[in-house]
Amino acid sequence: MPLVTRNIEPRHLCRQTLPSVRSELECVTNITLANVIRQLGSLSKYAEDIFGELFTQANTFASRVSSLAERVDRLQVKVTQLDPKEEEVSLQGINTRKAFRSSTIQDQKLFDRNSLPVPVLETYNTCDTPPPLNNLTPYRDDGKEALKFYTDPSYFFDLWKEKMLQDTKDIMKEKRKHRKEKKDNPNRGNVNPRKIKTRKEEWEKMKMGQEFVESKEKLGPSGYPPTLVYQNGSIACVENVDTGNYPPPPQSDSASSPSPSFSEDNLPPPPAEFRFPAAQG
């Protein structure tokens, strides 16, 4: 149900019971004029209230902006004083430092009775009080308050609390599931971390010049071009040889069965002696 913050009264200008007078038209005109003046007074009152709220919100916003500007200025000074080339923070130093703790005070009790706008508070005060149903609470067997069956201000809070507890249970259930999967697969987290490239290493590479960096990347870490070893023992440079046209070298299969052993009796006979025929005179 929408809540109207401000109601301009009276809503109807001419809808009113006329008294017993001689000139009804003149009476209606006077009543309408009086109601118009009352509407203008109500409108001016709410206009003053609206501009007052805008002024308060503008002051709050200005104070927050000024506080944020001061924090940005202090942070800018600290950042300009840091030198990443000279100051190196190790992993141990990061762990020994104190954790960051913000000094910002969070706003609380935003929807308190004291924070109600003036028009809403006036509307609330004009409402009728609930009936005294609390007198029937001692006669209930379930122990519930009788007034909560008529009006329950904590209904939405209890609903939000139940939702948050259910979300917490779901999160804990998901964590237990991941923990069980991790326990079943112990090798899942054994991943070789990638080496992190720092700016210091890049400056060390570029210290001698860009041409030396490129030549070192081409030649390899040892300073010599990588070589290719063939089966016959010859060595060739990889840059001058197209390895795509050559078959890969045979790989030894450790799982293959060992070669059969032969005894001296099973050896084949030696080949016959070869002699040149005698030359004919």
Backbone as JSON, one array per atom type, in Angstrom:
{
  "sequence": "MPLVTRNIEPRHLCRQTLPSVRSELECVTNITLANVIRQLGSLSKYAEDIFGELFTQANTFASRVSSLAERVDRLQVKVTQLDPKEEEVSLQGINTRKAFRSSTIQDQKLFDRNSLPVPVLETYNTCDTPPPLNNLTPYRDDGKEALKFYTDPSYFFDLWKEKMLQDTKDIMKEKRKHRKEKKDNPNRGNVNPRKIKTRKEEWEKMKMGQEFVESKEKLGPSGYPPTLVYQNGSIACVENVDTGNYPPPPQSDSASSPSPSFSEDNLPPPPAEFRFPAAQG",
  "N": [[0.85, -1.18, 0.0], [0.71, 2.15, -0.95], [2.27, 4.9, 0.69], [1.29, 8.03, 1.48], [3.11, 10.9, 1.74], [2.69, 13.66, 2.2], [-0.27, 15.39, 2.64], [-2.42, 17.62, 1.2], [-4.68, 19.72, 2.58], [-7.81, 21.4, 2.58], [-9.14, 18.7, 0.58], [-11.38, 18.84, -1.07], [-13.07, 21.58, -2.41], [-15.66, 22.72, -2.71], [-17.41, 20.83, -1.82], [-19.53, 20.52, 0.5], [-21.84, 20.71, 3.18], [-24.51, 22.92, 3.0], [-25.53, 25.62, 5.03], [-28.71, 26.84, 6.29], [-29.44, 29.45, 4.55], [-30.17, 32.61, 2.97], [-28.97, 33.39, 0.47], [-27.65, 31.05, -1.33], [-25.74, 30.78, -3.34], [-23.9, 32.82, -2.84], [-22.98, 31.91, -0.4], [-21.71, 29.46, -1.1], [-19.67, 30.48, -2.68], [-18.14, 31.91, -0.82], [-17.35, 29.82, 0.88], [-15.81, 28.27, -0.88], [-13.74, 30.08, -1.5], [-12.57, 30.34, 1.04], [-11.65, 27.72, 1.45], [-9.77, 27.54, -0.61], [-7.87, 29.36, 0.31], [-7.07, 28.01, 2.6], [-5.94, 25.72, 1.42], [-3.75, 26.9, 0.1], [-2.29, 27.76, 2.33], [-1.67, 25.25, 3.51], [-0.14, 24.2, 1.43], [2.04, 26.0, 1.36], [3.14, 25.46, 3.83], [4.02, 22.77, 3.55], [5.78, 23.18, 1.46], [7.77, 24.7, 2.68], [8.68, 22.76, 4.45], [9.7, 20.86, 2.64], [11.8, 22.28, 1.38], [13.36, 22.68, 3.63], [14.18, 20.04, 4.24], [15.65, 19.51, 1.91], [17.71, 21.35, 2.26], [18.96, 20.33, 4.56], [19.82, 17.8, 3.62], [21.55, 18.67, 1.59], [23.55, 19.93, 3.09], [24.55, 17.72, 4.5], [25.51, 16.18, 2.37], [27.47, 17.92, 1.36], [29.29, 17.99, 3.5], [30.15, 15.32, 3.5], [31.36, 15.18, 0.98], [33.46, 17.02, 1.29], [34.93, 15.73, 3.31], [35.66, 13.43, 1.9], [37.26, 14.59, -0.09], [39.42, 15.54, 1.45], [40.49, 13.09, 2.31], [41.28, 12.01, -0.14], [43.26, 13.83, -0.86], [45.18, 13.39, 1.17], [45.82, 10.74, 0.57], [46.92, 11.07, -1.97], [49.25, 12.48, -1.39], [50.66, 10.53, 0.07], [50.98, 8.58, -1.91], [52.6, 9.85, -3.79], [54.94, 10.03, -2.35], [55.91, 7.47, -2.25], [58.28, 5.18, -3.62], [58.59, 2.89, -6.0], [60.9, 1.7, -7.0], [62.85, 1.71, -5.08], [61.75, 0.84, -2.64], [61.01, -2.28, -1.62], [58.75, -4.72, -0.86], [58.61, -7.62, 0.89], [57.12, -10.94, 0.92], [56.95, -11.9, 3.49], [57.08, -9.53, 4.93], [54.64, -8.4, 4.23], [52.86, -10.13, 5.47], [53.45, -9.71, 8.15], [52.61, -7.16, 8.63], [50.09, -4.96, 9.99], [46.6, -5.46, 9.58], [44.45, -3.56, 7.42], [42.28, -1.19, 8.78], [39.33, 0.41, 8.71], [38.38, 3.71, 9.62], [35.92, 4.75, 9.32], [32.69, 5.54, 10.36], [29.87, 3.62, 10.38], [26.55, 4.31, 9.33], [23.76, 3.88, 11.4], [20.54, 2.68, 12.54], [18.71, 3.78, 10.65], [16.04, 3.74, 10.04], [14.57, 4.6, 12.26], [12.3, 5.65, 14.89], [12.81, 8.28, 15.52], [13.94, 9.22, 13.2], [11.95, 9.65, 11.4], [10.26, 11.48, 8.84], [8.79, 14.74, 9.29], [6.08, 15.15, 8.26], [5.24, 12.44, 8.0], [5.44, 11.61, 10.64], [3.48, 13.21, 11.8], [1.22, 12.16, 10.53], [1.33, 9.62, 11.6], [0.86, 10.12, 14.29], [-1.77, 10.91, 14.21], [-3.12, 8.58, 13.78], [-5.24, 5.9, 14.92], [-4.88, 4.22, 18.02], [-3.9, 0.78, 18.57], [-6.22, -1.82, 19.56], [-6.54, -2.91, 23.01], [-5.36, -5.7, 23.03], [-3.43, -7.13, 24.32], [-4.23, -7.79, 26.82], [-5.43, -10.21, 26.61], [-3.46, -12.06, 26.34], [-2.47, -13.64, 28.6], [-4.4, -15.64, 28.67], [-4.0, -17.33, 26.58], [-3.03, -20.49, 25.28], [-0.87, -21.22, 23.68], [1.17, -19.44, 24.16], [1.71, -17.21, 22.59], [1.72, -13.72, 21.68], [-1.22, -11.87, 21.87], [-1.7, -9.45, 20.63], [-0.11, -9.45, 18.37], [-1.5, -10.79, 16.43], [-3.15, -8.92, 15.48], [-1.6, -6.62, 14.82], [1.76, -6.59, 13.84], [4.75, -5.36, 14.29], [7.32, -6.42, 14.04], [7.27, -8.22, 11.98], [8.36, -8.12, 9.34], [11.06, -7.95, 9.95], [11.51, -10.43, 11.18], [10.96, -12.05, 9.0], [13.05, -11.3, 7.25], [15.21, -12.13, 8.83], [14.82, -14.9, 8.93], [15.25, -15.5, 6.23], [17.96, -14.77, 5.94], [19.2, -16.59, 7.69], [18.61, -18.97, 6.36], [20.06, -18.58, 3.99], [22.64, -18.58, 5.07], [22.83, -21.23, 5.97], [22.73, -22.55, 3.51], [25.12, -21.65, 2.36], [27.04, -22.76, 4.12], [26.51, -25.44, 3.67], [27.3, -25.66, 0.99], [30.03, -25.12, 1.28], [30.85, -27.33, 2.81], [30.4, -29.29, 0.91], [32.29, -28.63, -1.1], [34.59, -28.97, 0.43], [34.51, -31.7, 0.89], [34.75, -32.66, -1.74], [37.32, -31.75, -2.29], [38.74, -33.26, -0.46], [38.33, -35.81, -1.45], [39.67, -35.63, -3.88], [42.8, -35.28, -3.67], [44.94, -34.36, -5.23], [44.06, -32.22, -6.6], [44.58, -29.56, -5.99], [47.3, -29.28, -6.42], [49.04, -27.43, -8.17], [51.39, -26.08, -10.35], [52.7, -22.98, -9.67], [52.75, -20.02, -11.66], [55.58, -18.18, -12.65], [56.07, -14.94, -11.48], [56.42, -12.01, -13.25], [58.4, -9.29, -12.6], [58.83, -5.72, -12.46], [61.43, -5.06, -12.0], [62.98, -7.12, -13.12], [62.44, -6.69, -15.81], [63.65, -4.21, -16.19], [66.28, -4.93, -15.71], [66.75, -6.55, -17.93], [66.53, -4.72, -20.01], [68.6, -3.05, -19.55], [71.06, -3.13, -20.89], [70.3, -2.55, -23.44], [67.91, -2.65, -26.14], [68.52, -4.24, -28.34], [70.25, -6.21, -27.38], [68.58, -7.61, -25.71], [66.76, -8.77, -27.5], [68.5, -10.4, -29.01], [69.38, -12.13, -27.04], [67.05, -13.45, -26.39], [66.66, -14.83, -28.77], [68.98, -16.42, -28.97], [68.97, -17.87, -26.63], [69.14, -18.77, -23.1], [71.81, -19.42, -22.53], [73.38, -18.02, -24.31], [74.13, -19.1, -26.72], [73.05, -20.47, -29.87], [70.27, -22.74, -29.91], [70.75, -26.25, -30.34], [70.47, -29.16, -32.48], [70.48, -32.59, -32.21], [71.32, -35.37, -34.1], [70.61, -38.87, -34.94], [72.95, -40.08, -35.77], [74.86, -38.76, -34.39], [75.65, -36.25, -35.24], [75.6, -32.67, -35.03], [73.48, -29.92, -35.36], [72.34, -26.58, -36.05], [69.27, -25.24, -34.88], [68.07, -23.1, -36.11], [68.88, -23.16, -38.76], [67.87, -25.5, -39.78], [65.12, -27.22, -40.96], [62.98, -28.72, -39.07], [60.57, -29.88, -39.55], [60.54, -31.51, -41.79], [61.8, -33.84, -41.13], [61.66, -37.08, -39.66], [60.58, -37.8, -36.3], [62.9, -38.7, -33.67], [63.41, -42.12, -32.71], [61.78, -43.39, -29.83], [62.65, -44.86, -26.8], [61.09, -47.66, -25.51], [60.29, -48.35, -22.41], [58.56, -50.14, -21.31], [58.47, -52.28, -23.01], [59.09, -55.74, -23.88], [62.08, -57.46, -22.86], [64.94, -58.19, -24.99], [65.31, -61.48, -26.42], [67.51, -63.93, -25.05], [70.28, -65.68, -26.5], [71.79, -68.84, -26.69], [75.06, -70.44, -27.14], [74.76, -72.76, -28.66], [72.51, -72.31, -30.17], [73.22, -70.39, -32.0], [73.49, -69.05, -35.32], [75.19, -70.63, -38.17], [78.51, -69.63, -39.24], [79.19, -67.5, -42.09], [80.14, -68.8, -45.37], [83.57, -69.04, -46.48], [84.83, -66.63, -48.62], [86.42, -66.71, -51.71], [88.58, -65.47, -54.26], [88.48, -66.41, -57.71], [91.09, -68.26, -59.38], [93.42, -66.67, -61.47], [93.42, -67.06, -64.98], [95.89, -68.0, -67.28]],
  "CA": [[0.0, 0.0, 0.0], [1.55, 3.35, -0.98], [2.13, 5.82, 1.81], [1.33, 9.43, 1.06], [3.89, 11.64, 2.73], [2.08, 14.96, 2.51], [-1.65, 15.58, 2.17], [-2.86, 19.02, 1.21], [-6.06, 19.82, 3.03], [-8.83, 20.39, 2.27], [-9.08, 18.14, -0.77], [-12.54, 19.3, -1.83], [-13.31, 23.0, -2.14], [-17.07, 23.09, -2.66], [-18.25, 19.72, -1.35], [-19.83, 20.81, 1.89], [-23.27, 20.92, 3.44], [-24.81, 24.35, 3.13], [-26.5, 25.98, 6.08], [-29.96, 27.48, 5.8], [-29.22, 30.88, 4.32], [-30.97, 33.13, 1.87], [-28.23, 33.35, -0.78], [-26.79, 29.86, -1.34], [-24.61, 30.99, -4.25], [-22.9, 33.61, -2.13], [-22.4, 31.04, 0.65], [-20.79, 28.53, -1.75], [-18.5, 31.25, -3.11], [-17.31, 32.2, 0.36], [-16.74, 28.56, 1.35], [-14.76, 27.91, -1.84], [-12.61, 30.99, -1.31], [-11.9, 29.99, 2.3], [-10.92, 26.46, 1.25], [-8.6, 27.83, -1.44], [-6.87, 29.97, 1.19], [-6.55, 26.93, 3.46], [-5.05, 24.9, 0.6], [-2.5, 27.64, -0.1], [-1.55, 27.69, 3.59], [-1.12, 23.9, 3.65], [0.91, 24.05, 0.42], [3.21, 26.76, 1.79], [3.74, 24.74, 4.96], [4.76, 21.61, 3.04], [6.9, 23.68, 0.66], [8.83, 25.03, 3.63], [9.22, 21.5, 4.95], [10.5, 20.23, 1.57], [13.06, 23.02, 1.23], [14.18, 22.41, 4.81], [14.81, 18.72, 4.05], [16.68, 19.65, 0.88], [18.85, 22.07, 2.85], [19.66, 19.4, 5.45], [20.51, 16.81, 2.79], [22.66, 19.32, 0.89], [24.63, 20.11, 4.07], [25.15, 16.41, 4.75], [26.27, 15.8, 1.18], [28.66, 18.77, 1.28], [30.26, 17.54, 4.51], [30.73, 14.05, 3.05], [32.26, 15.46, -0.15], [34.67, 17.65, 1.82], [35.7, 14.68, 3.98], [36.25, 12.57, 0.86], [38.33, 15.35, -0.74], [40.57, 15.51, 2.35], [41.08, 11.75, 2.27], [41.96, 11.86, -1.44], [44.49, 14.64, -0.81], [46.17, 12.67, 1.99], [46.26, 9.57, -0.18], [47.78, 11.53, -3.06], [50.56, 12.81, -0.82], [51.34, 9.28, 0.4], [51.35, 7.87, -3.14], [53.74, 10.54, -4.41], [56.14, 9.78, -1.55], [56.38, 6.1, -2.44], [59.16, 4.93, -4.76], [58.59, 1.42, -6.17], [62.22, 1.18, -7.36], [63.69, 1.6, -3.89], [61.08, 0.11, -1.58], [60.54, -3.6, -2.01], [58.08, -5.36, 0.26], [58.62, -9.07, 0.74], [55.9, -11.61, 1.34], [56.97, -11.96, 4.95], [56.74, -8.21, 5.43], [53.21, -8.18, 4.06], [52.14, -10.91, 6.48], [53.68, -9.17, 9.49], [51.95, -5.86, 8.8], [48.74, -4.97, 10.53], [45.55, -5.36, 8.57], [43.83, -2.24, 7.31], [41.04, -1.03, 9.53], [38.75, 1.7, 8.36], [37.88, 4.52, 10.73], [34.62, 5.3, 8.95], [31.59, 5.09, 11.21], [28.71, 3.27, 9.58], [25.28, 4.84, 9.81], [22.86, 2.88, 11.95], [19.2, 3.13, 12.93], [18.23, 4.69, 9.62], [14.57, 3.73, 10.03], [14.15, 4.72, 13.65], [11.16, 6.54, 15.1], [13.29, 9.66, 15.52], [14.34, 9.61, 11.85], [10.78, 9.82, 10.54], [9.98, 12.87, 8.42], [7.76, 15.42, 10.09], [4.72, 14.83, 7.8], [4.91, 11.05, 8.32], [5.23, 11.55, 12.08], [2.17, 13.8, 12.08], [0.22, 11.18, 10.11], [1.38, 8.51, 12.56], [0.23, 10.55, 15.54], [-3.23, 11.01, 14.03], [-3.72, 7.24, 13.65], [-5.84, 5.34, 16.13], [-4.07, 3.22, 18.71], [-4.49, -0.56, 18.46], [-7.03, -2.21, 20.73], [-5.73, -3.56, 24.07], [-5.46, -7.15, 22.94], [-2.45, -7.77, 25.19], [-4.88, -8.3, 28.03], [-5.85, -11.59, 26.37], [-2.29, -12.93, 26.21], [-2.38, -14.69, 29.65], [-5.4, -16.68, 28.49], [-3.65, -18.15, 25.43], [-2.27, -21.69, 25.65], [0.34, -21.36, 22.87], [2.19, -18.51, 24.62], [1.92, -16.11, 21.65], [1.09, -12.46, 22.05], [-2.49, -11.69, 21.17], [-1.68, -8.24, 19.82], [0.58, -9.7, 17.1], [-2.47, -11.24, 15.44], [-3.78, -7.71, 14.95], [-0.52, -5.86, 14.22], [3.07, -7.16, 14.2], [5.81, -4.53, 13.69], [8.55, -7.19, 13.8], [7.01, -9.28, 10.99], [9.32, -8.04, 8.23], [12.38, -8.27, 10.48], [11.57, -11.89, 11.35], [11.03, -12.63, 7.66], [14.42, -11.09, 6.78], [16.08, -12.97, 9.65], [14.67, -16.28, 8.46], [15.9, -15.59, 4.92], [19.41, -14.72, 6.14], [19.62, -17.87, 8.27], [18.56, -19.98, 5.31], [21.21, -18.36, 3.11], [23.84, -19.03, 5.78], [22.85, -22.69, 5.93], [23.07, -22.97, 2.14], [26.55, -21.4, 2.15], [27.79, -23.76, 4.86], [26.34, -26.71, 2.97], [28.13, -25.62, -0.2], [31.42, -25.23, 1.71], [31.1, -28.73, 3.17], [30.45, -30.06, -0.33], [33.59, -28.38, -1.72], [35.62, -29.58, 1.27], [34.47, -33.14, 0.64], [35.33, -32.9, -3.06], [38.76, -31.54, -2.19], [39.3, -34.38, 0.27], [38.32, -36.97, -2.34], [40.68, -35.39, -4.92], [43.88, -34.51, -3.01], [45.86, -33.78, -6.21], [43.38, -31.17, -7.36], [45.17, -28.25, -5.74], [48.74, -29.27, -6.69], [49.26, -26.74, -9.44], [52.64, -25.33, -10.34], [52.4, -21.56, -9.87], [53.49, -19.35, -12.71], [56.53, -17.2, -12.15], [55.58, -13.58, -11.64], [57.41, -11.1, -13.83], [58.43, -8.01, -11.92], [59.38, -4.61, -13.24], [62.87, -5.05, -11.81], [63.57, -8.02, -14.11], [62.36, -6.05, -17.12], [64.68, -3.17, -16.26], [67.57, -5.61, -15.82], [66.91, -7.01, -19.31], [66.66, -3.59, -20.92], [69.68, -2.18, -19.1], [72.12, -3.12, -21.9], [69.79, -2.13, -24.75], [66.87, -3.51, -26.68], [69.07, -5.22, -29.29], [70.8, -7.33, -26.63], [67.46, -8.4, -25.19], [66.23, -9.59, -28.59], [69.47, -11.43, -29.37], [69.42, -13.12, -25.97], [65.86, -14.29, -26.51], [66.83, -15.72, -29.91], [70.05, -17.38, -28.74], [68.69, -18.71, -25.48], [69.73, -18.25, -21.87], [73.25, -19.65, -22.47], [74.09, -17.15, -25.24], [74.4, -19.83, -27.96], [71.81, -20.94, -30.48], [69.93, -24.12, -29.57], [71.25, -27.23, -31.3], [69.69, -30.35, -32.73], [71.36, -33.76, -32.26], [70.75, -36.44, -34.91], [70.9, -40.21, -34.45], [74.33, -40.45, -36.07], [75.78, -38.0, -33.54], [75.96, -34.93, -35.77], [74.92, -31.56, -34.36], [73.14, -28.84, -36.29], [71.6, -25.47, -35.44], [67.83, -25.34, -35.13], [67.64, -22.02, -36.98], [69.19, -23.48, -40.15], [67.32, -26.8, -40.14], [63.67, -27.32, -40.88], [62.73, -30.0, -38.41], [59.29, -30.45, -39.94], [60.72, -32.49, -42.86], [62.49, -35.02, -40.62], [60.84, -37.83, -38.69], [61.07, -37.68, -34.92], [63.78, -39.81, -33.28], [62.68, -43.22, -32.03], [61.78, -43.34, -28.38], [62.82, -46.17, -26.17], [59.91, -48.09, -24.76], [60.75, -49.08, -21.22], [57.62, -51.19, -20.96], [58.56, -53.39, -23.96], [59.74, -56.94, -23.34], [63.52, -57.49, -23.17], [65.33, -59.03, -26.14], [65.58, -62.86, -25.97], [68.93, -64.32, -24.96], [70.63, -66.85, -27.31], [72.95, -69.61, -26.23], [76.04, -70.69, -28.2], [74.28, -73.84, -29.53], [71.46, -71.81, -31.05], [73.72, -69.36, -32.89], [73.54, -69.5, -36.73], [76.56, -70.94, -38.62], [79.19, -68.48, -39.88], [79.11, -67.55, -43.57], [81.25, -69.51, -46.05], [84.71, -68.19, -46.82], [84.76, -66.18, -50.02], [87.75, -66.67, -52.35], [88.59, -65.05, -55.66], [88.95, -67.49, -58.61], [92.48, -68.1, -59.86], [93.5, -66.02, -62.78], [93.83, -67.95, -66.08], [96.91, -67.43, -68.16]],
  "C": [[0.89, 1.24, 0.0], [1.24, 4.27, 0.19], [2.31, 7.24, 1.3], [2.05, 10.23, 2.13], [3.2, 12.92, 3.16], [0.7, 15.04, 1.86], [-2.02, 17.05, 2.3], [-4.35, 19.05, 1.53], [-6.55, 21.26, 2.88], [-8.73, 19.93, 0.82], [-10.21, 18.67, -1.64], [-12.86, 20.74, -1.42], [-14.79, 23.31, -1.91], [-17.97, 21.99, -2.09], [-18.47, 19.88, 0.15], [-21.34, 21.06, 2.04], [-23.54, 22.4, 3.7], [-25.78, 24.59, 4.29], [-27.75, 26.64, 5.47], [-29.76, 28.99, 5.74], [-30.07, 31.31, 3.14], [-30.25, 32.96, 0.53], [-27.26, 32.16, -0.74], [-25.56, 30.05, -2.24], [-23.51, 31.79, -3.58], [-22.23, 32.78, -1.04], [-21.39, 30.07, 0.05], [-19.53, 29.26, -2.2], [-17.57, 31.54, -1.93], [-16.62, 30.94, 0.88], [-15.6, 28.13, 0.42], [-13.53, 28.79, -1.67], [-11.84, 30.67, -0.02], [-11.1, 28.7, 2.16], [-9.69, 26.65, 0.37], [-7.49, 28.45, -0.6], [-6.25, 28.93, 2.11], [-5.61, 26.01, 2.67], [-3.72, 25.6, 0.36], [-1.65, 27.64, 1.17], [-0.91, 26.32, 3.8], [0.02, 23.67, 2.66], [2.18, 24.79, 0.81], [3.92, 26.07, 2.95], [4.58, 23.56, 4.47], [5.93, 22.04, 2.15], [8.08, 24.06, 1.56], [9.48, 23.76, 4.18], [10.11, 20.82, 3.91], [11.83, 20.95, 1.4], [13.96, 22.84, 2.45], [14.88, 21.07, 4.72], [15.91, 18.78, 2.99], [17.92, 20.35, 1.42], [19.66, 21.14, 3.76], [20.44, 18.35, 4.66], [21.69, 17.41, 2.04], [23.84, 19.55, 1.84], [25.33, 18.79, 4.36], [26.01, 15.96, 3.58], [27.55, 16.63, 1.04], [29.71, 18.35, 2.29], [30.91, 16.23, 4.1], [31.7, 14.27, 1.89], [33.55, 16.1, 0.34], [35.55, 16.64, 2.55], [36.37, 13.76, 2.97], [37.4, 13.29, 0.15], [39.59, 15.38, 0.14], [41.26, 14.15, 2.33], [41.83, 11.52, 0.97], [43.26, 12.64, -1.46], [45.57, 13.94, 0.02], [46.69, 11.44, 1.27], [47.18, 9.95, -1.33], [49.18, 11.87, -2.56], [51.33, 11.53, -0.5], [51.8, 8.54, -0.86], [52.55, 8.53, -3.8], [55.03, 10.32, -3.63], [56.69, 8.38, -1.73], [57.23, 6.0, -3.69], [59.24, 3.42, -4.97], [59.96, 0.86, -6.53], [63.08, 0.94, -6.12], [63.05, 0.73, -2.81], [60.52, -1.2, -2.14], [59.98, -4.28, -0.76], [58.05, -6.86, -0.01], [57.3, -9.65, 1.21], [55.82, -11.71, 2.85], [56.61, -10.62, 5.56], [55.26, -7.9, 5.3], [52.42, -8.91, 5.13], [52.31, -10.33, 7.87], [53.01, -7.82, 9.7], [50.55, -6.02, 9.36], [47.72, -4.8, 9.41], [44.92, -3.97, 8.59], [42.5, -2.24, 8.05], [40.5, 0.37, 9.28], [38.21, 2.4, 9.61], [36.53, 5.14, 10.43], [33.53, 4.7, 9.82], [30.37, 4.84, 10.32], [27.44, 3.84, 10.2], [24.38, 3.7, 10.26], [21.54, 3.54, 12.34], [18.66, 4.16, 11.93], [16.71, 4.81, 9.63], [14.05, 3.7, 11.47], [12.96, 5.68, 13.74], [11.6, 8.01, 15.06], [13.69, 10.15, 14.13], [13.16, 9.76, 10.9], [10.66, 11.26, 10.09], [8.81, 13.44, 9.22], [6.35, 15.12, 9.58], [4.3, 13.4, 8.13], [4.66, 10.9, 9.82], [3.88, 12.15, 12.47], [1.05, 12.84, 11.67], [0.16, 10.01, 11.09], [0.68, 8.88, 13.87], [-1.28, 10.67, 15.42], [-3.9, 9.65, 13.91], [-4.28, 6.79, 15.0], [-4.91, 4.29, 16.73], [-4.71, 1.84, 18.57], [-5.29, -0.92, 19.7], [-6.17, -2.94, 21.76], [-5.89, -5.08, 24.07], [-4.42, -7.87, 23.8], [-3.06, -8.3, 26.48], [-5.34, -9.74, 27.87], [-4.69, -12.56, 26.28], [-2.2, -13.97, 27.33], [-3.36, -15.84, 29.46], [-5.11, -17.58, 27.27], [-2.79, -19.32, 25.88], [-0.97, -21.83, 24.88], [1.44, -20.39, 23.27], [2.46, -17.36, 23.67], [1.19, -14.86, 22.13], [-0.17, -12.25, 21.21], [-2.48, -10.47, 20.27], [-1.02, -8.46, 18.47], [-0.34, -10.28, 16.04], [-3.21, -10.06, 14.82], [-2.77, -6.83, 14.22], [0.81, -6.4, 14.75], [4.16, -6.31, 13.56], [7.07, -5.31, 13.35], [8.36, -8.28, 12.74], [8.07, -9.28, 9.89], [10.74, -8.34, 8.71], [12.54, -9.78, 10.66], [11.66, -12.59, 10.0], [12.44, -12.49, 7.08], [15.4, -11.97, 7.54], [16.02, -14.43, 9.2], [15.36, -16.49, 7.11], [17.42, -15.6, 5.07], [19.93, -16.02, 6.74], [19.6, -18.99, 7.24], [19.71, -19.83, 4.33], [22.5, -18.81, 3.76], [23.95, -20.55, 5.78], [23.23, -23.2, 4.55], [24.56, -22.76, 1.87], [27.4, -22.43, 2.88], [27.68, -25.14, 4.21], [27.21, -26.77, 1.72], [29.61, -25.74, 0.17], [31.76, -26.66, 2.1], [31.2, -29.61, 1.93], [31.8, -29.88, -1.02], [34.71, -29.0, -0.9], [35.67, -31.09, 1.06], [35.06, -33.48, -0.71], [36.85, -32.73, -3.03], [39.43, -32.69, -1.44], [39.34, -35.63, -0.59], [39.37, -36.85, -3.43], [41.83, -34.6, -4.31], [44.82, -33.84, -3.99], [45.25, -32.64, -7.0], [44.06, -29.82, -7.19], [46.65, -28.17, -6.0], [48.98, -28.7, -8.08], [50.54, -25.94, -9.33], [52.35, -23.85, -10.59], [53.28, -20.96, -10.95], [54.4, -18.29, -12.1], [56.04, -15.8, -12.48], [56.71, -12.71, -12.18], [57.3, -9.74, -13.14], [59.06, -6.95, -12.83], [60.91, -4.56, -13.12], [63.56, -5.95, -12.83], [63.53, -7.39, -15.51], [63.43, -4.97, -17.27], [66.07, -3.79, -16.37], [67.82, -6.09, -17.25], [67.2, -5.85, -20.25], [67.81, -2.66, -20.53], [70.77, -2.04, -20.16], [71.63, -2.7, -23.28], [68.79, -3.14, -25.28], [67.43, -4.57, -27.62], [69.67, -6.42, -28.58], [69.7, -8.21, -26.06], [66.91, -9.31, -26.27], [67.19, -10.7, -28.97], [69.53, -12.51, -28.3], [68.2, -14.03, -26.03], [65.98, -15.26, -27.68], [67.86, -16.8, -29.63], [69.73, -18.33, -27.6], [69.39, -18.18, -24.25], [71.24, -18.44, -21.8], [74.04, -18.74, -23.39], [74.43, -17.81, -26.55], [73.09, -20.31, -28.54], [71.52, -22.37, -30.08], [70.32, -25.06, -30.7], [70.31, -28.41, -31.39], [70.65, -31.51, -32.93], [70.65, -34.85, -33.04], [71.16, -37.79, -34.33], [72.35, -40.61, -34.71], [75.35, -39.64, -35.27], [76.11, -36.64, -34.05], [75.09, -33.89, -35.1], [74.68, -30.47, -35.39], [72.35, -27.79, -35.54], [70.13, -25.57, -35.81], [67.38, -24.27, -36.11], [67.85, -22.36, -38.45], [68.56, -24.77, -40.63], [65.82, -26.74, -39.97], [63.32, -28.68, -40.32], [61.4, -30.62, -38.81], [59.41, -31.51, -41.01], [61.37, -33.78, -42.38], [61.59, -35.75, -39.63], [61.4, -37.68, -37.29], [61.95, -38.86, -34.57], [62.99, -40.88, -32.56], [62.85, -43.1, -30.53], [61.85, -44.74, -27.83], [61.6, -46.49, -25.33], [60.38, -48.94, -23.59], [59.83, -50.22, -20.87], [57.69, -52.39, -21.89], [59.34, -54.55, -23.35], [61.21, -56.95, -23.71], [63.82, -58.45, -24.31], [65.68, -60.44, -25.66], [67.07, -63.16, -26.01], [69.16, -65.62, -25.76], [71.84, -67.54, -26.7], [73.88, -69.88, -27.41], [75.57, -71.79, -29.15], [73.25, -73.35, -30.54], [71.94, -70.75, -32.02], [73.74, -69.88, -34.33], [74.98, -69.76, -37.16], [77.19, -69.73, -39.28], [79.1, -68.59, -41.4], [80.33, -68.24, -44.16], [82.33, -68.53, -46.47], [84.68, -67.86, -48.31], [86.19, -66.07, -50.56], [87.59, -66.23, -53.79], [89.05, -66.21, -56.54], [90.36, -67.2, -59.14], [92.49, -67.51, -61.26], [94.04, -66.99, -63.83], [94.83, -67.22, -66.98], [96.45, -67.56, -69.53]]
}
